[in-house]
Amino acid sequence: MISAQTTPRERPGRLSDAAAIDAVGLAKRYGDVAAVRQVSFMVQHGEVFAFLGPNGAGKTTTVKMLCTLARPSGGRAAVAGFDVARQPKAVRRRIGLVFQEQTLDDRLTAEQNLRFHAVLYHVPRGEVEQRIQRVLRLVALEDRRHDLVSTFSGGMARRLEIARGMLHTPQVLFLDEPTVGLDPQTRAMVWEDVLRMRREEQVTIFLTTHYMDEAEYANRIAIIDHGTIVAMGAPDELKREVGADTVELVTADNAHAAGRLDRAGFRVQQDSGHLVIFAEDGEAQVPGLIEAAGVRVRSVHVHRPTLDDVFLHYTGRQIRDEHADRGVPMRVRARTARR
Amino acid sequence: MASAALDLPGRPLADERENLAEEVRTVGMVWERELIRFFRTRSRILSSFIQPILFLFVLGYGMSTLVGSTAGFDFKKFLFPGIVAMTVISTAISSAISIVWDREFGFLREMLVAPVSRTALVTGKTLGGASIATVQGTIMLALAPLIGVHLTAAVVADVIGLELLMAVALTAFGVFVASRIKRMEGFSVVMQLLLFPMLFLSGALFPLNGLPAWLAVITRINPLAYAVDPLRRVVFAAQHMPPAAAARFSTGVSLFGYTLPTAAEVGIVCAFAVVFITLSVAGFGKPE
């Protein structure tokens, strides 16, 4: 794991053009407010990289800087080998964007939305049809091709946006809170689509989320809080960092079992009605624990640290305390108010 | 992650300059979208005819009895070209409202983040709105026989050209307002405050000559006056107008006692269009 405060001076000189994204000391101020303070990270080609953090942590601002929609007030970044400040058009041609808010024209059909995008992103005429077919197939919306987007459910619209983001064969796909406001089933479908895109189109994925379970899909996570990356690494690494697994045992004779386990070298704690054993890789230890306990075991429960524990560890807060999905009802209202 | 094993889909490296062919393609696509959206909303097509038709028949017949006719030429005939212009102007300006919708529903963002110039987007949008307005205005010409206005193919061709010019100018103006205004309510308010006075003082509804001095000044600074007058001149040129009628229902906008030629009026409208296209491009701003 790369330690929390990665200083911008660590990697002086050129930005990497071999990486999908290379950010060094990236910062953004709005007046007196520092939205992002010197974040540095590198994302390799083909990686799924997640920015995890509460609302207002600086996730969207970082995405905006990487997508050339906001000028960094400090630091530098390269996306797909191009400097975001100096070569914004070259960057934009090589990235796909899916925003938090819907950006489809719902009075056009799915196909018309895609054709519009194909032209604006300079997809060669001869390739447009083939790309439209392919991305629609990848999100399983081929049969809705000629339907107006206004007839789409929220999940379908989101999947169409992901397809559109991939239409011009970008090298990096940015997803800003891609599943916010969707029900769990739909979220799972959206995720299947995203991961299929990565597999089939070899695209690098940069996403922001405040859903812990979604961050699990990422190869690597950066936890961002108050504009600073407080931890970065693979989900399992981060969890290991926070602490060992715990195994809860309920046995026929807890006191007796505790003594035996202690003598066998395990760290045991006796709670009311059950034993708690701290162990690296708890699941693999279960057979050994049962044997060492030497009495009948009634139940076993292995608890691995979750990203919630990781977030709590680094920020001292629970991420879910800070959220309500406010964006959703607003969008629903806006939709129904239309026309 | 074995990144080295991945074959990256490489596109040829392009520099930061605009590619003219791609820009033209973008203008075409933005234009096409405006038309698709317009033809999909039949209510909008119908409603944009109701107002001018009301003006033409209610105001036309109502005022004709009061004003009477001079040498067989009545107020309805005078009004007709004005109403055609009015149809074009109001359709053009309100077509820009789609930008406010696009902003509200996020699609504007899809356009603004694309690697294309703002000029291409504004041009496409302006030409789209202008095409719709021109078609609407031209459909109004079908009412000419009912009013007793005589049209020839040449007159219709000239009218369409003038309609297109004023439609471009007014759509560009609308796009500029929309680029500056973030909310739906704001756009409607600005349009009510600007569009109606401008239309009433454009010469569409009454001759601009022989007005009290204060009103004459206001009409002369109204750019719509220079858009409406050429259209009326072209239509009147094809009518049988005895000198008495021509004097009563006069055409031409005089500035400092000098009547501007049609070419000058057209030039003013062109300049108006260029100014507002430029302002619109700037109006959509730069990244944060």
Boltz contact constraints between the chains, C-beta under 6 A:
constraints:
  - contact:
      token1: [A, 44]
      token2: [B, 1]
      max_distance: 6.0
  - contact:
      token1: [A, 44]
      token2: [B, 3]
      max_distance: 6.0
  - contact:
      token1: [A, 45]
      token2: [B, 3]
      max_distance: 6.0
  - contact:
      token1: [A, 45]
      token2: [B, 6]
      max_distance: 6.0
  - contact:
      token1: [A, 46]
      token2: [B, 1]
      max_distance: 6.0
  - contact:
      token1: [A, 46]
      token2: [B, 3]
      max_distance: 6.0
  - contact:
      token1: [A, 46]
      token2: [B, 6]
      max_distance: 6.0
  - contact:
      token1: [A, 47]
      token2: [B, 1]
      max_distance: 6.0
  - contact:
      token1: [A, 69]
      token2: [B, 287]
      max_distance: 6.0
  - contact:
      token1: [A, 70]
      token2: [B, 287]
      max_distance: 6.0
  - contact:
      token1: [A, 70]
      token2: [B, 288]
      max_distance: 6.0
  - contact:
      token1: [A, 71]
      token2: [B, 287]
      max_distance: 6.0
  - contact:
      token1: [A, 89]
      token2: [B, 16]
      max_distance: 6.0
  - contact:
      token1: [A, 89]
      token2: [B, 115]
      max_distance: 6.0
  - contact:
      token1: [A, 92]
      token2: [B, 115]
      max_distance: 6.0
  - contact:
      token1: [A, 93]
      token2: [B, 115]
      max_distance: 6.0
  - contact:
      token1: [A, 97]
      token2: [B, 113]
      max_distance: 6.0
  - contact:
      token1: [A, 101]
      token2: [B, 106]
      max_distance: 6.0
  - contact:
      token1: [A, 102]
      token2: [B, 106]
      max_distance: 6.0
  - contact:
      token1: [A, 103]
      token2: [B, 106]
      max_distance: 6.0
  - contact:
      token1: [A, 103]
      token2: [B, 107]
      max_distance: 6.0
  - contact:
      token1: [A, 103]
      token2: [B, 109]
      max_distance: 6.0
  - contact:
      token1: [A, 103]
      token2: [B, 110]
      max_distance: 6.0
  - contact:
      token1: [A, 105]
      token2: [B, 107]
      max_distance: 6.0
  - contact:
      token1: [A, 107]
      token2: [B, 37]
      max_distance: 6.0
  - contact:
      token1: [A, 107]
      token2: [B, 40]
      max_distance: 6.0
  - contact:
      token1: [A, 116]
      token2: [B, 29]
      max_distance: 6.0
  - contact:
      token1: [A, 116]
      token2: [B, 33]
      max_distance: 6.0
  - contact:
      token1: [A, 119]
      token2: [B, 25]
      max_distance: 6.0
  - contact:
      token1: [A, 119]
      token2: [B, 26]
      max_distance: 6.0
  - contact:
      token1: [A, 119]
      token2: [B, 29]
      max_distance: 6.0
  - contact:
      token1: [A, 120]
      token2: [B, 26]
      max_distance: 6.0
  - contact:
      token1: [A, 120]
      token2: [B, 114]
      max_distance: 6.0
  - contact:
      token1: [A, 120]
      token2: [B, 116]
      max_distance: 6.0
  - contact:
      token1: [A, 122]
      token2: [B, 22]
      max_distance: 6.0
  - contact:
      token1: [A, 169]
      token2: [B, 9]
      max_distance: 6.0
  - contact:
      token1: [A, 202]
      token2: [B, 6]
      max_distance: 6.0
  - contact:
      token1: [A, 219]
      token2: [B, 1]
      max_distance: 6.0
